[in-house]
């Protein structure tokens, strides 16, 4: 595998260099001025070429299953390279470079790669066919007859669980095995062990239910993550165990920055971030993302992975980082929620409790990882609340989200709710079901008698704990129901004063 990767890498450098030389030679005039003026630019071009090719696994020949896959991989890869290069020329205002040389180098290199790739596939395919035929196919197979073979049925009482254990240890290592065996009965036929990213290998099991399902394929390689979790859920009883692992986005960043030389590593990480973090979040680029990656080796945050699990009816029992993999133990507690329109984009609609206990959608800019809204119980049970009533150590919030929250940019879309009549200007904060359950019955009853507000009493009293928040909101609501307009008028201007002059902020 490493040898074929090295050959592909060196071969690509030679192909691109030769294509550049051919285009300079075809350009009218002397060649030497082009070599002198375009030398540094060509090195940058070559670096972009190699980084993009690395990112899209162009040198991973084992992933090429057929000729069509090879053609598509080369064309998509080189089209993206051309897009990146021309974009850089536009950004840096570098229009003095010859378009013939830039476009010609990409074109000639693409044709050369298609030719070499076709020859490679033809040779490999012929070799495989030859080796297959050399095994001595039976005449019955060639004439359409299938030779029947009597295969002894397995005796489950003589099932070699020790060998199963050895296979598992060889695959995941001793430390991961020691962690898993506390939750999975490896010596039981009710424990299903698989290595698959597909729901088919779960749905096609003859046995209807298992006590535990262990997958040694990481979640990052599942194309349809929720569908897979839902299939696992359907094969487990309530209280059943599901075990798997993933590479979190922070672990991925650390791996990339340590794997490649300084300078090249940050360029690689930036492109990886663009294609595998940004592209999936927008409707226009999501299809491009799946064409390029087929959903494999996706970037997953811990918040998104766990949020998906919770939305599919699981809760986390235990978690541990083992040998650069993040293992988790999940228990089935309910049936999946089957969210209809999960959002990845910058604008989200979150369910909140409004007047009369009615559930409505609050519009906000995304400040958390996708599916993070399902983790409120998980966060509260493990960390509780910090000063000000927000969840403590909330890893669900992204870096950009923290900046947006500081300047209230995330709450600007709530003006839509104000215009729709879901909210009023001043009032108690619209809460999720999970957070609403933390309040006293008295406050819950008073809260649903009026609309929530854009600006909450928090900015008037600046409470520190959950009990302080409850007291603050009770005081406001009791005053509001006696004198609605006067109370909101007084509270509104106190809140504005505290925000502007006392710098009150919701952390």
URHU-V567721 format. One record per residue. N is the residue number from 1. RES is the residue in three letters. SS is DSSP state (A for helix, B for strand, O for the rest). BURIAL is # if it has 16 or more other ideal C-beta (glycine too) atoms within 10 Angstrom, else .. D_LAST is the distance of its C-alpha to the last C-alpha in whole Angstrom. Layout:
# URHU-V567721
N;RES;SS;BURIAL;D_LAST
N;RES;SS;BURIAL;D_LAST
This chain:
# URHU-V567721
1;UNK;O;.;50
2;UNK;A;.;49
3;UNK;A;.;52
4;UNK;A;.;52
5;UNK;A;.;48
6;UNK;A;.;50
7;UNK;A;.;53
8;UNK;A;#;51
9;UNK;A;.;49
10;UNK;A;.;52
11;UNK;A;.;54
12;UNK;A;#;51
13;UNK;A;.;51
14;UNK;A;.;55
15;UNK;A;#;55
16;UNK;A;#;52
17;UNK;A;.;54
18;UNK;A;.;57
19;UNK;A;#;56
20;UNK;A;#;55
21;UNK;A;#;58
22;UNK;A;.;60
23;UNK;A;#;58
24;UNK;A;#;59
25;UNK;A;.;63
26;UNK;A;.;63
27;UNK;O;.;61
28;UNK;O;.;64
29;UNK;O;.;65
30;UNK;O;.;65
31;UNK;O;.;62
32;UNK;A;.;62
33;UNK;A;.;60
34;UNK;A;#;57
35;UNK;A;.;57
36;UNK;A;.;56
37;UNK;A;.;54
38;UNK;A;#;52
39;UNK;A;.;52
40;UNK;A;.;48
41;UNK;A;#;47
42;UNK;A;#;49
43;UNK;A;.;47
44;UNK;A;.;43
45;UNK;A;#;45
46;UNK;A;#;46
47;UNK;A;.;43
48;UNK;A;#;41
49;UNK;A;#;44
50;UNK;A;#;43
51;UNK;A;#;39
52;UNK;A;#;39
53;UNK;A;#;42
54;UNK;A;#;40
55;UNK;A;#;37
56;UNK;O;#;39
57;UNK;O;#;42
58;UNK;O;#;45
59;UNK;O;#;46
60;UNK;O;.;46
61;UNK;A;#;49
62;UNK;A;.;49
63;UNK;A;.;47
64;UNK;O;#;49
65;UNK;O;.;51
66;UNK;O;.;53
67;UNK;A;.;55
68;UNK;A;.;53
69;UNK;A;.;49
70;UNK;A;#;51
71;UNK;A;#;51
72;UNK;A;.;48
73;UNK;A;#;46
74;UNK;A;#;48
75;UNK;A;.;48
76;UNK;A;.;44
77;UNK;A;#;43
78;UNK;A;#;46
79;UNK;A;.;44
80;UNK;A;#;41
81;UNK;A;#;42
82;UNK;A;#;44
83;UNK;A;.;41
84;UNK;A;#;39
85;UNK;A;#;42
86;UNK;A;.;42
87;UNK;A;.;39
88;UNK;A;.;39
89;UNK;A;#;42
90;UNK;A;.;40
91;UNK;A;.;37
92;UNK;O;.;39
93;UNK;O;.;42
94;UNK;O;.;45
95;UNK;O;.;47
96;UNK;O;.;50
97;UNK;O;#;50
98;UNK;O;.;53
99;UNK;A;.;52
100;UNK;A;.;55
101;UNK;A;#;54
102;UNK;A;#;50
103;UNK;A;.;51
104;UNK;A;#;54
105;UNK;A;#;53
106;UNK;A;#;50
107;UNK;A;.;53
108;UNK;A;#;56
109;UNK;A;#;53
110;UNK;A;#;52
111;UNK;A;.;56
112;UNK;A;#;57
113;UNK;A;#;54
114;UNK;A;.;55
115;UNK;A;.;59
116;UNK;A;.;58
117;UNK;A;#;55
118;UNK;A;.;58
119;UNK;A;.;61
120;UNK;A;#;58
121;UNK;A;#;58
122;UNK;A;.;61
123;UNK;A;.;62
124;UNK;A;.;60
125;UNK;A;.;61
126;UNK;A;.;64
127;UNK;A;.;64
128;UNK;A;.;62
129;UNK;A;.;65
130;UNK;A;.;67
131;UNK;A;.;66
132;UNK;A;.;65
133;UNK;A;.;69
134;UNK;O;.;70
135;UNK;O;.;69
136;UNK;O;.;72
137;UNK;O;.;71
138;UNK;O;.;74
139;UNK;A;.;76
140;UNK;A;.;75
141;UNK;A;.;72
142;UNK;A;.;73
143;UNK;O;.;75
144;UNK;O;.;73
145;UNK;O;.;74
146;UNK;O;.;71
147;UNK;O;.;72
148;UNK;O;.;71
149;UNK;O;.;70
150;UNK;O;.;70
151;UNK;O;.;67
152;UNK;O;.;66
153;UNK;O;.;64
154;UNK;O;.;61
155;UNK;O;.;62
156;UNK;A;.;58
157;UNK;A;.;60
158;UNK;A;.;61
159;UNK;O;.;57
160;UNK;O;.;56
161;UNK;A;.;53
162;UNK;A;.;53
163;UNK;A;.;54
164;UNK;A;.;51
165;UNK;A;.;49
166;UNK;A;.;50
167;UNK;A;.;49
168;UNK;A;#;45
169;UNK;A;#;45
170;UNK;A;.;47
171;UNK;A;.;44
172;UNK;A;#;41
173;UNK;O;.;42
174;UNK;A;.;42
175;UNK;A;.;39
176;UNK;A;#;37
177;UNK;A;#;41
178;UNK;A;.;40
179;UNK;A;#;36
180;UNK;A;#;38
181;UNK;O;.;41
182;UNK;O;.;39
183;UNK;O;#;38
184;UNK;O;#;41
185;UNK;O;.;44
186;UNK;O;#;46
187;UNK;O;.;49
188;UNK;O;.;49
189;UNK;O;.;50
190;UNK;O;.;47
191;UNK;B;#;45
192;UNK;B;#;45
193;UNK;B;#;44
194;UNK;B;.;44
195;UNK;O;.;43
196;UNK;O;.;42
197;UNK;O;#;39
198;UNK;O;#;41
199;UNK;O;#;41
200;UNK;A;.;45
201;UNK;A;#;45
202;UNK;A;#;43
203;UNK;A;.;45
204;UNK;O;.;49
205;UNK;O;.;49
206;UNK;O;.;52
207;UNK;O;.;50
208;UNK;O;.;48
209;UNK;O;.;45
210;UNK;B;#;44
211;UNK;B;#;43
212;UNK;B;#;41
213;UNK;B;#;40
214;UNK;B;#;39
215;UNK;B;#;39
216;UNK;O;#;39
217;UNK;O;#;38
218;UNK;O;#;35
219;UNK;A;#;32
220;UNK;A;#;32
221;UNK;A;#;35
222;UNK;O;#;35
223;UNK;O;.;36
224;UNK;O;.;35
225;UNK;A;#;32
226;UNK;A;#;32
227;UNK;A;#;35
228;UNK;A;#;36
229;UNK;A;#;34
230;UNK;A;#;35
231;UNK;A;#;39
232;UNK;A;#;38
233;UNK;A;#;37
234;UNK;A;#;40
235;UNK;O;#;42
236;UNK;B;#;40
237;UNK;B;.;41
238;UNK;B;.;38
239;UNK;B;.;37
240;UNK;B;#;38
241;UNK;B;#;36
242;UNK;B;#;35
243;UNK;B;#;35
244;UNK;B;#;34
245;UNK;B;#;32
246;UNK;B;#;30
247;UNK;O;#;29
248;UNK;B;#;25
249;UNK;A;#;24
250;UNK;A;.;23
251;UNK;A;#;27
252;UNK;A;#;28
253;UNK;A;.;27
254;UNK;A;.;28
255;UNK;A;.;31
256;UNK;A;#;32
257;UNK;A;.;31
258;UNK;A;.;33
259;UNK;A;.;36
260;UNK;O;#;37
261;UNK;O;.;38
262;UNK;O;.;36
263;UNK;O;.;35
264;UNK;A;.;37
265;UNK;A;#;34
266;UNK;A;.;31
267;UNK;A;.;33
268;UNK;A;#;34
269;UNK;A;#;30
270;UNK;A;.;29
271;UNK;A;#;32
272;UNK;A;#;31
273;UNK;A;#;28
274;UNK;A;.;29
275;UNK;A;#;32
276;UNK;A;#;30
277;UNK;A;#;26
278;UNK;A;.;26
279;UNK;A;#;30
280;UNK;A;#;29
281;UNK;A;.;26
282;UNK;O;.;28
283;UNK;A;.;31
284;UNK;A;.;34
285;UNK;A;.;33
286;UNK;A;.;33
287;UNK;A;.;36
288;UNK;A;.;37
289;UNK;A;#;35
290;UNK;A;.;37
291;UNK;A;.;40
292;UNK;A;#;39
293;UNK;A;#;38
294;UNK;O;.;39
295;UNK;O;.;36
296;UNK;O;.;36
297;UNK;O;.;34
298;UNK;O;#;31
299;UNK;O;#;28
300;UNK;B;#;25
301;UNK;O;#;22
302;UNK;A;#;22
303;UNK;A;#;19
304;UNK;A;#;22
305;UNK;A;#;25
306;UNK;A;#;24
307;UNK;A;#;22
308;UNK;A;#;26
309;UNK;A;#;27
310;UNK;A;#;25
311;UNK;A;#;26
312;UNK;O;#;30
313;UNK;O;#;30
314;UNK;B;#;29
315;UNK;B;#;27
316;UNK;B;#;27
317;UNK;B;.;29
318;UNK;B;.;29
319;UNK;B;.;28
320;UNK;B;.;29
321;UNK;B;.;29
322;UNK;B;#;33
323;UNK;O;.;35
324;UNK;O;.;32
325;UNK;B;#;32
326;UNK;B;#;29
327;UNK;B;#;31
328;UNK;B;#;30
329;UNK;B;#;31
330;UNK;B;#;31
331;UNK;B;#;32
332;UNK;B;#;33
333;UNK;O;.;32
334;UNK;O;.;33
335;UNK;O;.;34
336;UNK;O;#;32
337;UNK;O;.;30
338;UNK;O;.;32
339;UNK;O;.;29
340;UNK;O;.;31
341;UNK;O;.;29
342;UNK;O;.;26
343;UNK;O;.;24
344;UNK;O;.;24
345;UNK;O;.;24
346;UNK;O;.;21
347;UNK;B;.;21
348;UNK;B;#;20
349;UNK;B;.;21
350;UNK;B;.;19
351;UNK;B;.;21
352;UNK;B;#;20
353;UNK;B;#;22
354;UNK;O;#;23
355;UNK;A;#;26
356;UNK;A;.;29
357;UNK;A;.;27
358;UNK;O;.;27
359;UNK;B;.;25
360;UNK;B;#;24
361;UNK;B;.;23
362;UNK;B;#;20
363;UNK;B;#;20
364;UNK;B;#;17
365;UNK;B;#;17
366;UNK;O;#;16
367;UNK;O;#;13
368;UNK;B;#;14
369;UNK;O;#;18
370;UNK;O;#;21
371;UNK;O;#;21
372;UNK;A;#;18
373;UNK;A;#;18
374;UNK;A;#;20
375;UNK;A;#;19
376;UNK;A;#;16
377;UNK;A;.;19
378;UNK;A;#;20
379;UNK;A;#;16
380;UNK;A;#;16
381;UNK;A;.;19
382;UNK;A;.;19
383;UNK;A;.;15
384;UNK;O;.;15
385;UNK;B;#;11
386;UNK;O;.;9
387;UNK;O;.;8
388;UNK;O;#;7
389;UNK;O;#;9
390;UNK;O;.;7
391;UNK;B;#;10
392;UNK;O;.;10
393;UNK;O;.;11
394;UNK;O;#;11
395;UNK;O;#;14
396;UNK;O;#;14
397;UNK;B;#;12
398;UNK;O;#;14
399;UNK;A;.;14
400;UNK;A;.;14
401;UNK;A;#;12
402;UNK;A;.;9
403;UNK;A;.;11
404;UNK;A;#;12
405;UNK;A;#;8
406;UNK;A;.;8
407;UNK;O;.;11
408;UNK;O;.;11
409;UNK;A;.;14
410;UNK;A;#;13
411;UNK;A;#;14
412;UNK;O;.;17
413;UNK;O;#;19
414;UNK;A;#;19
415;UNK;A;.;21
416;UNK;A;#;24
417;UNK;A;#;23
418;UNK;A;.;23
419;UNK;A;.;27
420;UNK;A;.;28
421;UNK;O;.;27
422;UNK;O;#;25
423;UNK;B;#;22
424;UNK;B;#;22
425;UNK;B;.;21
426;UNK;B;#;19
427;UNK;O;#;19
428;UNK;O;#;17
429;UNK;O;#;14
430;UNK;O;#;17
431;UNK;B;#;16
432;UNK;O;.;18
433;UNK;A;.;21
434;UNK;A;.;19
435;UNK;A;#;16
436;UNK;A;#;19
437;UNK;O;.;21
438;UNK;O;#;19
439;UNK;O;#;20
440;UNK;O;.;23
441;UNK;A;.;26
442;UNK;A;.;26
443;UNK;A;#;23
444;UNK;A;.;23
445;UNK;A;.;27
446;UNK;A;#;26
447;UNK;A;#;23
448;UNK;O;#;25
449;UNK;O;.;27
450;UNK;O;#;26
451;UNK;O;#;24
452;UNK;B;#;20
453;UNK;B;#;18
454;UNK;B;#;16
455;UNK;B;#;15
456;UNK;O;#;14
457;UNK;O;#;15
458;UNK;A;#;11
459;UNK;A;#;12
460;UNK;A;#;15
461;UNK;A;#;15
462;UNK;O;#;11
463;UNK;O;#;12
464;UNK;O;.;11
465;UNK;O;.;13
466;UNK;A;.;14
467;UNK;A;.;17
468;UNK;A;#;16
469;UNK;A;#;14
470;UNK;A;#;17
471;UNK;A;.;19
472;UNK;A;#;17
473;UNK;A;#;18
474;UNK;A;#;22
475;UNK;A;.;22
476;UNK;A;#;21
477;UNK;A;#;23
478;UNK;A;.;26
479;UNK;A;#;26
480;UNK;A;#;26
481;UNK;A;.;29
482;UNK;A;.;31
483;UNK;O;.;30
484;UNK;A;.;28
485;UNK;A;.;29
486;UNK;A;.;29
487;UNK;A;#;25
488;UNK;A;#;23
489;UNK;A;.;25
490;UNK;A;.;24
491;UNK;A;#;20
492;UNK;A;#;20
493;UNK;A;.;21
494;UNK;A;.;19
495;UNK;A;#;16
496;UNK;A;.;17
497;UNK;A;.;18
498;UNK;A;#;15
499;UNK;A;.;13
500;UNK;A;.;16
501;UNK;A;.;17
502;UNK;O;.;15
503;UNK;O;.;12
504;UNK;O;#;9
505;UNK;O;.;6
506;UNK;O;#;4
507;UNK;O;.;0
